[in-house]
Every structure is written in C-alpha cells, then in structure tokens.
C-alpha cells in the first residue's frame, strides 16, 4: 500500500510543485540548461554491461543446481521455520500475490512521474540511464542472494500445497531476499533521491523520502 501511496503522491505533486519550475536554470552563456547529472560512456557502459553479465552468470549458476526432489521436499519441517514466520506457510492467496505484483510495478513506475518535471526532462537521457543502472545492479545483487542462500519459500513447507508446484522449478528456493521488495524499494529510493536533487529546498522532500521508506 505504501508503494501505491508513493506513486499517487508523486502524481499529486506534479502540477503544483513541478509546474513552478518550468523556467530552467541556464549556463553562464544563457544557452544550455544546467544538467544535474552527466553520463560517461566508459563508466555507464561498463556498469550496464558488467551488471548484465554478472546477472547472467548467476542465473546460469542457479540453473546448475538440481531441481528439488520429492524426498527432499518431504524432509522440510514447518517447525524448523522461525515461530514469527510460521504463519506464512499456510497463507497462500492469489489475491495477495496480485497485490504484491502491483506494488512491485508501481514502485518501478514511480520514477516515470519524474518526467513531469521540465528540469528532469532536460536531463531525460541521464535519468533514464541511471534508472537502468539501478535496476540492473539491484537485479544482480538480488539474484546473487537468492542463489547463495537458497532459502525455501513458505509454501515449500506446506503439506497441502501441490507437490508438482514444489518440485517443478528451482524458484521454491528463492525466498530470500524478495525480488518484489528489493526492486520496488530500490526504485522508490532512487525516485526520492532524484526528486531531492532537483528540489533540495522543497518541504515535500521529507514526505517523498518517508513515502519511499
């Protein structure tokens, strides 16, 4: 719900806050808008290519693990799960899954509303490149964590969950940490940081940071 609030907040701020900043700050010659960010082909291409290659390597490593077997799954004991987490074992809901997906998408989409700001549009390429870099780096770190920890998802402990859903893929051991949470949080904080950089004196920056959290 916080991701929904965060996205709606940015949309609501657009006409009042960003509309006031239509006159862009120009350079000393009064010709070009002053850019908040600058890209570097050597740096940015290295980051994008490196994060992509690293993620691909991790995915291949994860694929090298054998799929869970019926015997392995049968050994998973709900009593081995922390008491405060045990309730999640039996809470399977397609509705909650959908809400989680929507929260992830809204967290990622929140950055798009930055382009309602004329100053951000002037740095549109730079902001887009940074968005891609943040997303790729987060994906690389998240996939690494999932592959290293290989923590079973709650439903793997649920005896009522269909067996074919447990042994059909390796995703049953990708519980930690949550890709939905990491992506939406990462992009929300990225959005808040960019907003803060362009509006360092705005009283709304505290609200934006708080909503991102």
C-alpha positions in Angstrom: 0.0 0.0 0.0 2.9 2.4 0.6 4.0 1.9 -3.0 0.5 2.9 -4.1 0.6 6.0 -1.8 4.1 6.9 -3.0 3.1 6.8 -6.7 -0.1 8.8 -6.1 1.9 11.3 -4.0 4.3 12.0 -6.9 1.4 12.3 -9.3 -0.3 14.7 -7.0 2.8 16.9 -6.5 3.3 17.3 -10.2 1.0 20.2 -11.1 1.9 22.4 -8.0 5.5 21.6 -7.4 7.0 20.8 -10.7 4.9 23.3 -12.6 6.6 26.1 -10.7 10.0 25.0 -12.1 9.3 25.4 -15.8 12.0 28.1 -16.3 15.2 26.1 -16.4 18.5 27.3 -14.9 20.8 28.1 -17.8 24.6 28.0 -18.1 26.8 31.1 -18.0 26.1 31.8 -21.7 22.4 31.5 -21.2 22.1 28.9 -23.9 22.0 25.4 -22.3 20.1 24.2 -19.2 22.4 23.3 -16.4 22.5 19.5 -16.1 22.1 17.9 -12.7 23.7 14.6 -13.9 26.2 13.7 -16.5 26.8 10.4 -18.3 30.1 8.8 -19.2 30.2 6.2 -21.9 33.1 4.4 -20.4 31.6 4.3 -16.9 27.9 3.8 -17.8 28.5 1.1 -20.4 30.8 -0.7 -18.0 28.2 -0.6 -15.3 25.4 -1.8 -17.5 27.4 -4.5 -19.3 29.0 -5.6 -16.0 25.7 -5.9 -14.1 24.1 -7.7 -17.0 26.9 -10.2 -17.4 27.1 -10.8 -13.7 23.3 -11.5 -13.5 23.6 -13.9 -16.5 26.4 -15.7 -14.8 24.4 -16.0 -11.5 21.3 -17.3 -13.4 23.5 -20.0 -15.1 24.9 -20.9 -11.7 21.5 -21.2 -10.3 20.4 -23.4 -13.2 23.2 -25.8 -12.4 21.5 -26.8 -9.1 19.3 -29.9 -9.3 15.6 -29.4 -9.0 14.0 -30.2 -5.6 13.0 -33.9 -5.3 10.0 -35.4 -3.6 12.3 -36.8 -0.9 14.0 -33.5 -0.3 10.7 -31.7 0.0 9.2 -34.2 2.3 12.1 -33.5 4.8 11.1 -29.9 5.1 9.6 -29.4 8.6 7.5 -26.4 9.4 8.9 -26.5 12.9 12.2 -25.5 11.5 10.8 -22.1 10.5 11.0 -19.2 12.9 7.9 -19.0 15.0 7.0 -15.5 13.9 7.3 -16.6 10.2 5.4 -19.8 10.5 2.0 -18.4 9.8 3.1 -17.5 6.2 3.3 -21.3 5.4 -0.4 -21.6 5.2 -1.3 -18.2 3.8 -1.4 -18.9 0.1 -3.5 -16.3 -1.7 -3.7 -15.4 -5.4 -5.1 -12.0 -4.4 -2.2 -11.2 -2.2 0.2 -12.4 -4.9 -1.5 -10.0 -7.3 -1.3 -7.1 -4.8 2.4 -7.8 -4.4 2.9 -7.7 -8.2 1.1 -4.4 -8.4 3.2 -3.0 -5.6 6.3 -4.0 -7.5 5.2 -2.4 -10.7 4.1 0.8 -9.0 7.5 1.0 -7.3 9.2 0.8 -10.6 6.8 3.1 -12.3 7.1 5.8 -9.7 10.3 7.1 -11.4 8.4 7.8 -14.6 6.5 10.6 -12.9 9.8 12.4 -12.5 9.5 13.3 -16.2 6.6 15.6 -15.4 9.3 17.9 -14.2 10.7 20.1 -17.0 14.1 20.1 -15.3 14.2 16.3 -15.2 13.1 16.1 -18.9 16.1 18.3 -19.7 18.2 15.5 -18.2 16.0 12.8 -19.6 18.7 10.6 -21.0 20.9 10.8 -17.9 17.9 10.0 -15.6 16.9 7.0 -17.8 20.5 5.6 -17.8 20.7 5.9 -14.1 17.3 4.1 -13.8 18.6 1.3 -15.9 21.8 1.0 -13.9 20.0 1.0 -10.5 17.5 -1.7 -11.8 20.3 -3.9 -13.2 22.5 -3.6 -10.1 19.6 -4.4 -7.9 18.8 -7.5 -10.0 22.4 -8.7 -9.9 22.5 -8.4 -6.1 19.1 -10.0 -5.6 19.8 -12.9 -7.9 23.1 -13.5 -6.1 21.4 -13.5 -2.7 18.7 -15.9 -3.8 21.3 -18.3 -5.3 23.6 -18.2 -2.4 21.1 -18.6 0.5 18.6 -20.8 -1.4 16.1 -20.4 1.4 12.8 -22.3 0.8 9.7 -20.3 0.2 6.9 -20.7 2.8 4.8 -22.9 0.6 7.6 -25.5 0.4 6.8 -26.4 4.0 3.0 -26.5 3.4 1.9 -30.2 3.1 -1.3 -29.1 1.4 0.5 -27.3 -1.4 0.5 -29.3 -4.7 3.7 -31.4 -4.9 4.2 -30.6 -8.6 4.4 -26.9 -7.7 7.3 -27.7 -5.3 9.5 -29.9 -7.5 8.8 -28.4 -10.9 11.3 -25.5 -10.6 14.1 -24.0 -8.5 12.1 -20.9 -7.6 10.9 -22.7 -4.5 14.3 -22.0 -3.0 14.4 -18.3 -3.9 12.7 -16.9 -0.8 15.5 -14.6 0.4 15.6 -12.0 -0.4 12.3 -10.9 -2.0 12.8 -9.6 -5.5 9.5 -7.7 -5.4 10.6 -5.9 -2.2 14.1 -5.1 -3.4 13.0 -3.8 -6.8 10.1 -1.6 -5.6 12.2 -0.3 -2.6 15.2 0.4 -4.7 13.3 2.3 -7.4 11.3 4.2 -4.8 14.5 5.4 -3.1 16.0 6.2 -6.5 13.0 8.4 -7.3 13.2 10.1 -3.9 16.9 10.8 -4.4 16.3 12.3 -7.9 13.4 14.4 -6.5 15.6 15.6 -3.7 18.4 16.6 -6.0 16.1 18.7 -8.2 14.1 20.1 -5.3 16.6 20.4 -2.3 14.6 23.2 -0.7 11.2 21.6 -1.1 9.3 21.0 2.1 7.8 17.9 0.3 11.1 16.2 0.1 10.6 14.8 3.6 7.3 13.4 2.7 8.7 11.8 -0.5 11.6 10.2 1.4 9.1 9.0 4.1 6.8 7.5 1.5 9.7 5.8 -0.3 10.6 4.1 3.0 
